Amino acid sequence: MARRRIKKATEAEWRRIGEQAKLCRRELFKLMEMACPVLPVKVSDRLLRCVITGLDRFRSDAENEMFKRGGPESARIFYGE
């Protein structure tokens, strides 16, 4: 199977990706605040695990790729306001 060619992202593209990841994380925490009072811990913990193991791992991996591929050298792209 042929490997997919990955294009070089611009700084603006990295910033948009980072902003969207931060927005997703904020929205998931809002959902947790709404769901936790009315759902069993077993169910609400699934959402927390998605945030921690899924989205946070994505942010970390994406940041590493950004640095490796010559993107902006700022941790604020994926972590920060």
ZIFENUR-V838862 format. One record per residue. RES is the residue in one letter. D_LAST is the distance of its C-alpha to the last C-alpha in Angstrom with 2 decimals. Layout:
# ZIFENUR-V838862
res & d_last
RES & D_LAST
RES & D_LAST
This chain:
# ZIFENUR-V838862
res & d_last
M & 40.29
A & 38.63
R & 35.13
R & 32.57
R & 31.52
I & 27.77
K & 26.74
K & 24.59
A & 21.18
T & 19.99
E & 16.72
A & 15.89
E & 16.89
W & 14.76
R & 11.63
R & 12.94
I & 13.69
G & 10.31
E & 8.79
Q & 11.89
A & 11.69
K & 8.40
L & 10.21
C & 13.36
R & 12.26
R & 11.15
E & 14.45
L & 16.47
F & 15.64
K & 16.74
L & 19.81
M & 20.48
E & 20.50
M & 22.99
A & 25.07
C & 25.50
P & 27.86
V & 30.16
L & 30.22
P & 31.81
V & 29.69
K & 31.10
V & 29.55
S & 26.15
D & 25.81
R & 26.08
L & 22.83
L & 21.13
R & 22.80
C & 21.53
V & 17.89
I & 18.60
T & 21.22
G & 20.36
L & 16.75
D & 15.55
R & 18.51
F & 17.73
R & 14.25
S & 16.09
D & 18.99
A & 17.18
E & 15.35
N & 18.87
E & 20.42
M & 18.09
F & 19.12
K & 22.68
R & 23.00
G & 21.98
G & 18.51
P & 15.86
E & 15.93
S & 12.25
A & 10.76
R & 7.22
I & 8.66
F & 8.97
Y & 7.08
G & 3.74
E & 0.00
